[in-house]
Amino acid sequence: MQKKKMLKVVSSAMALTMVLAGCSSTSNKQKGTKAAVEFKTSVDNGGTAVANQQLKVGILSADPLTGMFNPVFYLQATDWDVMNGTMTGAFTTDDSARLKQDDKDAPVMFHLDRDKKEVTLTINKDLKWSNGEDVKSDDIIATYELMGNPKYTDNVRYTDEFEVIEGMKEYHDGKASSIAGITKKDDKTVVIKYKEIKPALLWGGGFITEFLNKKQVEAASKDFAKFAEAELNTKPLSYGPYYLDKVVNGESVLAKANPYYYKKDKVKIPEIQYKVVSPAQASAVLKNGEIDYMTQLTTGVWEGTKDAQNGTILGQSERYVSYVGFKLGKFNKEKNEVEVDPNAKAADKRVRQAFGYAVDWDQINEKLYKGLRFTPTGSGFYPPIVKMFHSAEGEKYTKDVEKAKKLLDEAGLKDKDGDGLREDKNGNKLTFNFAIRNTGQDFDQALADTFIKSWKEVGLDVKLVDGKLMAPKDWSQRVQGDDPGIDIFQGAWGLGTDPNASSLVGKSTPLNYQRYTTEEIQKSLDAMGSSDMFDDKKLVEAYQKFDKQFREEAAWLPFSWKSDLTWVNKRIKNLDVEKINLGTQKLYELELTAEAPAK
């Protein structure tokens, strides 16, 4: 068994070497970026709808569902895949993903009064939980109180963004029994008072866009040590079109139509069956007609199904960025802020930039990911789908070995013993420990080897943490826990609709895994969210300034943006992924034209 495993790893590395062989060692395209393979965004299969059919949705994952079905505090994207489209959707949004104002047809109507610094939330009179009880103001208030609960110390969702709400900081610090700025006007109306109204509010900054049931919140809050086991997470009530009826631990979820949904006459699909599908089996599962709809297809799945006749693959850019990050400090939980370590191995930004120029990112994305991924520009936070802030001509990292070497020389990292590897500026041996996950792709090891080989070419000694790829859970625990044995890590984020990056790289967020900030970056993040930024022109300028600053500091190196590929089986009458993304087409509105997916 061990021999087979070794052969597979070597074969994978050799395959990538051959794929990249003969490619230019230096990319000459330094600006602009797009995927090499393009896709259409909609399909109309025609046919006559068949009533009362179950939609079969695949969740592509090498890991089981964690089963924390909480639309506010979930931790895994796979759990969100189940909730999205079934039990979420408190507000309506525009084509820039900003909250719509005064939409009387929305589940919860949003109204902003900038002069009074107030937001008024009005719950639709017909909005009910899946147990038949009305959604009330108390539910909204309970959700905010859970967000700021000082006893919920493991809450990674709470950031200082919420402290723009009057009284939230005092409540979070345990100095007040309630949040002064959140008041109940009546059973269907809540008023939230802000110290300052920021444009990020329209994207959800300092604002909760989904709500939880008060009774379930109270039950879960009795013992935060067992929070994940509470019904709030495992059997949540829903005000969306579906509720979660049956969960097979880690494997599947059956969602049934919410009989109390306020638009139940619009729901054409009575049941949605969610099933976890491993990447290794996905192509066969899709071609065998076991799944109607699956998003986020990997390169391997695309290759295995692109010629299939029983469905269509649609695509658009995704709110996603993968990156190579540097560990540059720690997160102080008591102070709730990042503490930058001036003695971190990559403390000098010239060293970090050299890591970027040592790698041919374009070739990895074009060859290894078959042109489905592409090298980000700027900070990496604004892929093409974020139309308002995406810079089509932004700069990206391209391979430049001489530039990388020069930067390392300037930083004082030189090869003093002639072994081809650089020592630190004090002449001591310097090794960077690299944490990269085993994601279940057959090229995982090859990808790690390519990075390490590229860095060695400029004299940087990089080794895998513990000498191997890491299990995702181990990676998460050790990266989040600031394990001193990790200097570099390869990570990825699914980006939310709020384009403000404060929640990922701000000084007060535990999700800032790099543990890095500067006064200038924080000033830019604050400026992007300030109250004088409701002018879109000013806002765009502020975001572009941050985009360039973050790239210059190189706390992370943007690795790839990707195309979000969606499988649509032939029995789905018509589907438009852009409309699905904007929320103008819903899964519950889909029509199926056969009693089973086409094979």
Beta strands, then each sheet from edge to edge (+ up, - down):
strand 1: 42-44
strand 2: 54-60
strand 3: 108-113
strand 4: 118-123
strand 5: 182-186
strand 6: 189-193
strand 7: 242-248
strand 8: 252-257
strand 9: 271-277
strand 10: 293-294
strand 11: 311-317
strand 12: 320-326
strand 13: 329-332
strand 14: 337-340
strand 15: 373-374
strand 16: 431-435
strand 17: 461-464
strand 18: 488-494
strand 19: 556-569
strand 20: 574-576
sheet 1: 1+ 20-
sheet 2: 7+ 8- 9+ 2+ 10+ 19- 11+
sheet 3: 7+ 8- 9+ 2+ 10+ 19- 12+ 18- 16- 17-
sheet 4: 7+ 8- 9+ 2+ 10+ 19- 15+
sheet 5: 3+ 4- 6+ 5-
sheet 6: 13+ 14-
end
